[in-house]
Amino acid sequence: AKNNSSRVITGISTYNVTPFEAGAYFNKIQCFCFDEQTLNPGEELDMPVFFYIDPEFALDATLVKLACADVSLHYTFFDTEEPKKMFVEFARDLKSYFKGDAQSPASLHCS
């Protein structure tokens, strides 16, 4: 993974296995996705994952019908700071609302 931005990014990864039916046979032993990862601007980092595919995979009738010989593993990295910022903004707006300083929490308004 490489942080191409000019800011520090902290995030967490989620994974997806395709075909979907193969996911039942995919077993992670160790994964970078178990913990938040922080990358500095321009930093490049190897993010290993150790896994195995249960041999029963080859006997699954659905996968045999699909002529499935390949399993793909995809990761999506989500910035965990953005939701925190949104929560802080919402909490500030809500506090203002309950103090009577605002008619409704501004962060609830759709734009």
C-alpha positions as a LaTeX table, in Angstrom:
\begin{tabular}{lrrr}
\hline
Residue & $x$ (\AA) & $y$ (\AA) & $z$ (\AA) \\
\hline
Ala1 & 0.00 & 0.00 & 0.00 \\
Lys2 & 1.14 & 3.53 & $-0.65$ \\
Asn3 & $-0.13$ & 6.79 & 0.77 \\
Asn4 & $-0.13$ & 9.11 & $-2.24$ \\
Ser5 & $-1.62$ & 11.98 & $-0.25$ \\
Ser6 & 0.14 & 14.80 & 1.59 \\
Arg7 & $-1.36$ & 13.87 & 4.97 \\
Val8 & $-1.07$ & 11.06 & 7.48 \\
Ile9 & $-3.81$ & 8.50 & 6.90 \\
Thr10 & $-5.07$ & 6.02 & 9.48 \\
Gly11 & $-7.54$ & 3.42 & 8.39 \\
Ile12 & $-8.83$ & $-0.11$ & 8.49 \\
Ser13 & $-9.30$ & $-2.58$ & 5.66 \\
Thr14 & $-12.14$ & $-4.89$ & 4.84 \\
Tyr15 & $-11.89$ & $-7.76$ & 2.42 \\
Asn16 & $-14.02$ & $-9.43$ & $-0.19$ \\
Val17 & $-13.58$ & $-12.85$ & $-1.79$ \\
Thr18 & $-14.88$ & $-13.65$ & $-5.26$ \\
Pro19 & $-16.63$ & $-15.66$ & $-6.32$ \\
Phe20 & $-18.87$ & $-15.07$ & $-3.32$ \\
Glu21 & $-19.41$ & $-18.82$ & $-2.80$ \\
Ala22 & $-15.67$ & $-19.33$ & $-2.28$ \\
Gly23 & $-15.72$ & $-17.07$ & 0.78 \\
Ala24 & $-16.88$ & $-19.96$ & 2.98 \\
Tyr25 & $-13.59$ & $-21.73$ & 2.23 \\
Phe26 & $-11.32$ & $-18.74$ & 2.77 \\
Asn27 & $-9.59$ & $-18.71$ & 6.17 \\
Lys28 & $-7.42$ & $-15.80$ & 7.33 \\
Ile29 & $-4.74$ & $-16.71$ & 9.86 \\
Gln30 & $-3.01$ & $-13.35$ & 10.15 \\
Cys31 & $-3.93$ & $-10.12$ & 8.42 \\
Phe32 & $-3.01$ & $-6.45$ & 8.43 \\
Cys33 & $-6.77$ & $-5.85$ & 8.32 \\
Phe34 & $-7.17$ & $-6.96$ & 11.94 \\
Asp35 & $-5.75$ & $-3.61$ & 13.13 \\
Glu36 & $-5.78$ & 0.04 & 12.12 \\
Gln37 & $-2.86$ & 0.98 & 9.89 \\
Thr38 & $-1.19$ & 4.38 & 9.72 \\
Leu39 & 0.73 & 5.57 & 6.68 \\
Asn40 & 2.68 & 8.82 & 6.53 \\
Pro41 & 2.61 & 10.97 & 3.39 \\
Gly42 & 4.39 & 9.10 & 0.59 \\
Glu43 & 4.98 & 6.03 & 2.77 \\
Glu44 & 4.84 & 2.64 & 1.09 \\
Leu45 & 4.18 & $-0.41$ & 3.23 \\
Asp46 & 3.86 & $-4.14$ & 2.66 \\
Met47 & 0.67 & $-5.38$ & 4.27 \\
Pro48 & 0.84 & $-9.17$ & 4.48 \\
Val49 & $-2.02$ & $-11.59$ & 4.87 \\
Phe50 & $-1.65$ & $-15.29$ & 5.68 \\
Phe51 & $-4.54$ & $-17.48$ & 4.64 \\
Tyr52 & $-5.50$ & $-20.86$ & 3.33 \\
Ile53 & $-8.34$ & $-22.15$ & 1.21 \\
Asp54 & $-10.04$ & $-25.23$ & 2.61 \\
Pro55 & $-9.48$ & $-28.21$ & 0.26 \\
Glu56 & $-13.25$ & $-28.86$ & 0.36 \\
Phe57 & $-13.41$ & $-25.88$ & $-2.02$ \\
Ala58 & $-12.64$ & $-28.26$ & $-4.90$ \\
Leu59 & $-15.64$ & $-30.44$ & $-4.03$ \\
Asp60 & $-18.27$ & $-27.69$ & $-3.77$ \\
Ala61 & $-20.92$ & $-28.46$ & $-6.41$ \\
Thr62 & $-21.79$ & $-24.78$ & $-6.90$ \\
Leu63 & $-18.18$ & $-23.85$ & $-7.56$ \\
Val64 & $-17.72$ & $-26.86$ & $-9.85$ \\
Lys65 & $-20.77$ & $-25.69$ & $-11.86$ \\
Leu66 & $-19.21$ & $-22.24$ & $-12.12$ \\
Ala67 & $-16.01$ & $-23.90$ & $-13.39$ \\
Cys68 & $-14.29$ & $-21.86$ & $-10.70$ \\
Ala69 & $-10.54$ & $-22.34$ & $-10.78$ \\
Asp70 & $-9.64$ & $-18.90$ & $-9.41$ \\
Val71 & $-10.36$ & $-17.10$ & $-6.18$ \\
Ser72 & $-9.73$ & $-13.37$ & $-5.93$ \\
Leu73 & $-9.10$ & $-11.52$ & $-2.70$ \\
His74 & $-9.77$ & $-7.76$ & $-2.69$ \\
Tyr75 & $-9.18$ & $-5.22$ & 0.06 \\
Thr76 & $-10.72$ & $-1.79$ & 0.53 \\
Phe77 & $-8.98$ & 0.67 & 2.83 \\
Phe78 & $-11.27$ & 3.04 & 4.75 \\
Asp79 & $-9.99$ & 6.21 & 6.36 \\
Thr80 & $-11.04$ & 6.01 & 10.01 \\
Glu81 & $-10.35$ & 9.68 & 10.72 \\
Glu82 & $-13.14$ & 11.02 & 8.48 \\
Pro83 & $-15.98$ & 9.31 & 10.43 \\
Lys84 & $-14.41$ & 10.56 & 13.68 \\
Lys85 & $-14.41$ & 14.13 & 12.32 \\
Met86 & $-18.05$ & 13.78 & 11.27 \\
Phe87 & $-18.97$ & 12.47 & 14.73 \\
Val88 & $-17.15$ & 15.36 & 16.46 \\
Glu89 & $-18.99$ & 17.84 & 14.21 \\
Phe90 & $-22.33$ & 16.16 & 14.88 \\
Ala91 & $-21.70$ & 16.13 & 18.66 \\
Arg92 & $-20.82$ & 19.85 & 18.57 \\
Asp93 & $-23.97$ & 20.65 & 16.58 \\
Leu94 & $-26.14$ & 18.55 & 18.87 \\
Lys95 & $-24.71$ & 20.26 & 21.96 \\
Ser96 & $-25.47$ & 23.65 & 20.38 \\
Tyr97 & $-29.03$ & 22.51 & 19.61 \\
Phe98 & $-29.70$ & 21.36 & 23.17 \\
Lys99 & $-28.26$ & 24.57 & 24.59 \\
Gly100 & $-30.81$ & 26.45 & 22.46 \\
Asp101 & $-28.19$ & 28.07 & 20.23 \\
Ala102 & $-29.52$ & 26.39 & 17.06 \\
Gln103 & $-32.94$ & 25.37 & 15.78 \\
Ser104 & $-31.66$ & 21.97 & 14.60 \\
Pro105 & $-28.27$ & 20.23 & 14.40 \\
Ala106 & $-26.61$ & 21.58 & 11.24 \\
Ser107 & $-24.84$ & 18.30 & 10.48 \\
Leu108 & $-28.24$ & 16.60 & 10.04 \\
His109 & $-29.16$ & 18.83 & 7.10 \\
Cys110 & $-28.73$ & 17.30 & 3.67 \\
Ser111 & $-27.04$ & 19.45 & 1.06 \\
\hline
\end{tabular}
